[in-house]
């Protein structure tokens, strides 16, 4: 099974003196910042404030939750992932970390739920947000839901086309993919800065009524509940420490602006909270809000495509997906098969009629995978205490962050037991798949012949080749 050298990100053809082709480190520090900011600040900031407020019924507590999420979870998480990213120097994120700590079965289960739930559901959330914002200015009446449904379908089709376009760009050049990511991230930040400044103006003109009783309300605690860089040892921590404070500040200030302008009733009744804000503050320029949300969704799609392709490529290198998904274009050094695979799985999710069912399982499973990575970090310290760690944080930081992750996984269980049961069942369903199709050696001869012939045909069509095996996760 082939496996490329540590790291990826793609530019022109590369040779190491032995005529081998492999992914190259072409992502600069600012590209890394744009990728982190653009991926974290997705479409959620335009939607999720409503969900937090509905759970708390309290303006003050909602803002505190956003502050704690950024200052505590993001800061502690950033420190932990800085250590992981500089000690396990492979693409693949959580997959690579869990593989290094707990072995192939645990890593395959993460890959399994990423294929079935995490990655495609992330795309689904982006599609829902895009459709909500695109449709609301035109279809505000409940009596026109049939027309809205048709519009929703057109939005999904449009996003599917955008998905294909971004996939093509990622296949052609990582530099262009990063330029697009930077452009969309800048547009997203511009929109949020406009919202923040409008909120500051609103408060400055004496409108403080929404903050008069900030902690009134009833709430339940159970409801509250990186990559391929040039010089990663230096630039990964820098990218994280530039991006995370920026994300935290933008999230908190944007929520303060929302609450300054919108009443509790308006927040609860608006799934497109930024649009409701724009109607009250921007007047005739409100139409710009859906435009910038659309740019935000495109940036989110681009980031998901980029990171998902590297996840599937790394999984293929370790034998958890067909070999072909680890192949790289001989001139562009981009992982074209993995990118196309990512695009296809995302488009398939958009065809599912009730994607909200999977979204219900998304949060717990996502935090479970994060918890597994942090637990793996602690285990690697015990298992290989003398291994090189360019960045090493105090033990209390990963322990505290792990406790937070466990809290977010466990506390929703009493209110959503079936979601937990089904999520765990989906995860464990990967065990027989692993032993039958990955670990199993007794595959029929025709299977190998078919696989080989298919691979040769696709290689010729896409101009890709297998990278030189220079490093595997099992060597960590």
N, C-alpha and C positions, 0 to 999 in steps of 0.2 A: 504494500500500500504506500503510495507516494505521499510525501509531506514536505511542504516548503519550509524555508528558513523562517526564523521568528520574525513576526511583524508582517504587515502587508501595506497596502495602498499603492496605487498603481500609476505608472507614468509610461515612459518609453521602454522599449525592450531592454532587458538586462541580462548580462552574462557575468558569471563569476570566474571566468577563465576556463571553464569546462563546458562551455556552450549550453549551460542550463538556463532555463527560464523560470523566474520566480517573481512574486509580488515584491514591489519596492516601497521603501519609506519615502513618500512624497508629500505627506501632510504636514504643513507648517504649524507653528504654534497658534497663529490666528485661525487657521483652518480647524484645528482641534477645538479652540474656543467656540467657533461658529457651530461645529458639529454637536458639541455638548449642549450649548445654549439652545440651538435649534431643535434638538431632540427632546430636551426637558421641557422647554416652553413650547409645547405643541398647541393644539386647539383647546386644551383643557382650561386655560386661564380665561377663555371667553365663555365657558359653560359651567365649570365646577364650582364657582362661588355660590351658585344657587343651591347645589346639593349640600354644601357645608352649612349654609344658613338654614336650610330645611331641617337638618339634623340637630342644630343647636338652638334655633329660634333666638339667637343672641348675637348682636353685632360685635360686642366686645370679645366674646369667646371665639367667634369666627376668625377675627383678626389675630387673636392669640394663637389659634391653631395654625394659621398660615405662618406666623413668626416662628413657632416651634418647629414646624415642618422644615423650614429653611435653615434656621440657625442650628437646630439640634440634629435632625435626621440627615439633612444634606451635608452639613459640615462634618459630622462624625462619619457618615458614609463616604464622603470624599476622601477623608484621611485613610480609611480602610481600603478603598479601591486604589488609592495612590500606592499603597504598599503592595497590594495584589498585582497591580499592573506593571510594577517594576521588578517584581520577583518571579512572576510567571509571564515571561515575555513571549506570549503567543496571541494571535488574533482569536476571537471567539468569546471574549468577555467571561461571563459567569460559567459558560460551558468549559472553557479552558481551566478556570480556577477549580471547579468541582472535579474535573478529570484529574488534575494534579494532586488533589487532596484525597479523593474518595474512589478513584478508579473509573473504569469505562462504563459500568452499569449505571452508576449515579449520573454520570455525564450524559449517557444516552437518554435517561428519563427526562433530564432537562431539555435536551434536543427534541424529544418527543412532544412534550407539552408546549415547547416553543413553536413547533410545526402546527400543532392542533389548536392551540389557544392563544398564547402570548403574542406572537408576531401577527397572525391574521386578525386577531381581535383588535390589536392596536390600529391596524388599517381600517377596521370597521368603525372604530370610534372616530377616526378622522373623517370618514365618509359621512357619518351621522351628523357631525358638527358642521361640515361643509353644507350638507343639504338643509339643515335647520336654518342656517344663516342665509343661504341663497333663496330659500323659499319664503321666509317670514315676511320680507318687505312686500311680497306680492299676494300672499294668501294668509291674511290675518283672521278671516272668518271661519268658524268651525263648519259652516254650511258648505264650504268649498273644499272639504277634505279630499274628495275624489280628484279634483284638479291638483291639489297639493301632492297627492300620491304620485300622479303622473310626473309632476315636476321633480319629486324626489328621485324617481327612476332616471330622469334625464340628468340629474346631478350626479348620480352614481355612475352613469355611462360616461359623463364628462370626466369624473375623477379616474375612471378606469383608463380613459385615453391618456390622461396626465400621467398615470402610473406607467403606461407603456412608453411614453415619451421620456420620462425620467430614467426608466430602465435602459433605454437606448443610449442616453447620455452617459450613464454610469458605465455602460459597456465600452463606449468609445474612449473615455478619458476620465481619470480620477481628478485631474486638475479642473476640468469643466464641471464635474459634479461638485467639487468643493467651492468653485466660484458661484454656482447656483445656490448652494447651501448658505454661503455668506450673504448673497443678495436677499434671499428669503428671510434669513435671520435678521438682517438690517431692517427690512420692511416690517417684520413682526415687532421688533423693538420700537420702531418709529410709531406704530399704531398704539402700543402700550404707553409710550411716553406721552403721546397726545391725550390718552385717557387720564393719565396721572396729572398732567398739567391742567386739564379741564376740571378734575376733581379739586385740585389745589385752588383754582380760581373760584369754584363754587363755595368752598369753605371760606375763602378769603373775603367773599362778599356777604358773609354772615349767616350762611345756611348750615347751622350746626344741629338742627332739630333731630336728625337721625342718630346723633350721638348723645342725646340727652339722658337716656337710660341704657347704656351699652350692654349691661349684663343681665337685663331682664330676659326671661325666656325659660323654657324647659328643655332639658337635653339629657341624653343617655350616653354614658361613656362607650357603650358598644357600638354606637352609631358614628363615633369619631375616628372609632378606630380606622481604561476605556480603550485607547485604540492603536491605530497604526501611525505613529508619529516619527518625524526625524528626531534623533537624539531623545528617545522616550524617557530615559532616566531624568533628564532635565525638563523636557517640555510637557510630559504628562502631569506632574504635580502643578506646574505653572498653569496649564490649561484648566485644570480642575479648580485651582484657587482663584483664577480670574473669572471663570464661568459661574461658579456656585454662589458667591456673594452677589453677582449681577442678577442671577435668577431669583434669589431670595428677595432682594430689594425690589425688583420689578413686581413679583407676585404680591408682596405685602402692600406696596403703594397702590397697585392697581385695585386691590380689594378695598383699601381705604377710600379710593375714589368712587368705586361702585356704591359703597354704603353711604357716602356723603350725598350722592345724587338720588339714589333709589331707596324707597321705603321698603320695609320688610315685606309688605304685601306685594309690591312690584317685583322684588327679588324672587319670591316664591312662585309667582305666576309667569316668570320669564325664563324659559330654557336657553334663550339667546340673550344673556344678560348684557353683553357688550352692545348689542343692537338697541336694547331698551335704553341703555345709557346714552348712546349716540342720538337717539330720537329727542331726548330731553336737552342735550348739550350742544349738538352740532348742527341742528336744524336742517337746512338744505344739503349739507355735506354728509348727512347720515349714510348715504349710499356708499361712502368710502369704507364704512365698517365691514360690510360683507366682502368688499374687495380685499382688504387687508387680512380678513380671516381666511379667504381663499388662498392668499399667498402663504399664510401660516400653515395651512393644511398641505400645500405643495412642499414646503420646507420639511414638514413632518414626514411626508411620504418619502422624500429624498433621503432623509436620515435613516428611516427604517430600512429602505432598500440597501443602503450602503452597509449598515451594521448587520442586517440579516444575512446578506450574501457572505460576509466573512464568517458568520456563525456556521452556516451550512457548509462552506468550504472547509473549515477546520474539522467539522464533524465527518466530512467525507475523507479527509486525510487520515482520520483515526479509524476508518472502516465502518462508521455508523450510518453512512449514506453511500450510494453507489460512487465508485471511484471518479466517475465523470464529473461530479460536482466540485472536484478539487482542481480541475484543469483550468489553464490560464491561456489567454490569447498570446500568440507567439511574438507579436509586435507591440501591442498595446499593454500587455501584462495586466489585463483586467480579468477578473473571475467571471467570464461571461455565462457559463452554465449555471453557476449559483445565483447570479443576478436574474436570469430568466426564470429559474425555479422559484425564486422569491416573488417575482412578478405574478407568476401563474397561481401560486397559493393565495396571494392577496386578492387577485381577481375572482378566484373561486369563492372566497369568503363573501365578497360583495353580492354573490348570487343567492346566498342563503336568505330565506325569507324572514326568519326570526333570529337575527344575530344578537339580540339583547340577551338571549339565554346564555350564550357564551360570555358575554360581558359580565354577567353575574358571577362567573367563576374566575374572572381575570385577576381581580385585586389580590385575593388570598394566595393564588398560585404564584403571582409575581413576587409577592413578599416572601413566600416560601423559598423561591429560588434565590432571592437575595440573602435570606437567612442561611441557606446552605453554603453560599459563597463565603460568608463571614465565618461560619463554623469551620469551613475548610481552611481559611486563613489561620485560625487558632490551631487546627490540627497540624498544618504544615509547620508551624513553629515548633510543635512538640515532636513531629516526625523527623524534621530536618532542621534542628536548631542552629546549625552552622552554615546553612545555605546563604548565599549572598542576598542581602536585602538593602538595596540602596536607600530605601525609605522604610523606617520601622517606627510605628507609633506605640504609645504606651498601651499596655494590655487592657486597661480599664476602658479604653475607647471602643475597641471591637466588642468587648463583653457588653457594654452598655447599649451599643447599637444593635447587637444581636438580640438583646432583651426587648428592644423596641420592635424589631421585626417580628419576634414571637408574639408580642402583644397584638400587632396588627393582623396576625394570622389567627390567633386563638379567640380573641374577644368577640368577633362577629359570629362565632359558632352558635351561641344560644339563640340568636335571632335569625340565623340563616343556616340551620343544620343541614338541609338537603343540598344546598350549594356546596357546602364543605364535603359532604359524602360523595357527591358526583365529581367534584374536582379531584379528590383523592383517587376515586375509581378510574378517572381518565388517566391520571398520572401512572397508576399501577398497571394499567392495561399495556403499558410499554414493556413490562417485564417479559411476558411471553413473546412479544414481537422481537425483543432483543435476543432471546435464546433460540428462537426459530430461524430468524433471518440474518442476524448479525453474528452470533456465536456459533450457530449451527454450521457444520462443515460438509454435511452430506447432501449437497445440492446436486441435482441431476446434471449430467453432462450437457444436455441441450440448453440448460439455463446458462451455463458458462459460454457456450457458443453464441447464443442469442445476445448475451450481454456484450461479448467482444465485438461482434459484427455491428451492433447498434452504436457502440462507442466509436468504432472506426468511422462509420458514416457521419456521426455528429461531429467528430473531430474535423473531418474534411469540410463540413458545412460551416462550422464556426471558426475554423483556423486556430484551434486550441491544442495544447499539449500538456502532458503531465509534468509538474514541477519536479526537480531533483529532490529526493528524500534526504533532507539534511538535519531534520530535527523532529521529534515526535513528543507528544505530551507525556508519554510513558517514560521519557528520559528525564523528566523533571524530578 
